[in-house]
Amino acid sequence: MNLSIKNTPEDLVQKLRVRAERHHRSLQGELMAIIEAAVAHEPEQSVFGVLAEIRMMGVATPSESTEMVRHDRDARA
């Protein structure tokens, strides 16, 4: 897969080139190393972290959907 970063400021590109040269890599190799390092340090998410993300997206969990059905049923009564 190919990725592209558009409108990259020239000063940032120059800093990346210097960094790549310092590590004896091509610019492409340096960018790959930066991405791999960023992903490698990503902590595993706990069940509670996943649940928090789901709630932030507005998706109802089973217990919440049960409460929603009860509320809807009570509103009709």
N, C-alpha and C positions, 0 to 999 in steps of 0.2 A: 504494500500500500504506500502511496505517496502522500505526504502532507505538505501544505504550503502555508507560509505566514506572509500575508500581504501587508504592504505599507510599513515595513520595518524601518525604523529610523536609522540613518546611515551611521550615526555614532554607536549605536548598539551593534550593528553589523561589524563595525571595525573592532569593537571590544571582543566580540565573539571570534573574529579572525585572529586576534592577538592571543586569545585564550587557546584556540586550536593549535596555533603554532607552538605555544609554550608546552602543550601536551603532545606534540609531534603527531597531530591528527589533521585530517582535512576538515574544512568547515562542516561538511556533512557528518563526518565521524564525531566531531565535537558535539554537534547538536544531538546526535543519537545517544552519546554518553550522558549528556545532561538529562534527556528524557528518561533514559533507563534508570539513572540515579534517583530522579524524582519519583518514579513509580515504585522503585525498590524500597523507598523509605515510607511509603504509604502504609499506615497501620491497618491491620485487619479490623474490619468493623464488627462490633458486637451485635447481638440480636437487638439490643436496645437502640443502638445507633441506626440500624436498618429501620426499625419501627418508627423512630423519630423522623427519618427521611420520608417514609411513607406518609406519615401524618402531615408533614410540611407540604407534600404534594397534594393534599386534600383527599387522599384515598381513604375510605373507611375500612377499618379493621373489623373482623367478625364481631367483636364485642361492641364496637361502635355501631355497626349496622343493626344489631339486635336492639340497641337503645333507640335507633332511628325508627325502626318498625314499631316499637312500643309507643313512641311519641306520636307517630302518625295514626296508629290505631286509636289511641286515647283522644286525639284531636277530633276524630270522626264520631266518637261516642257521644 
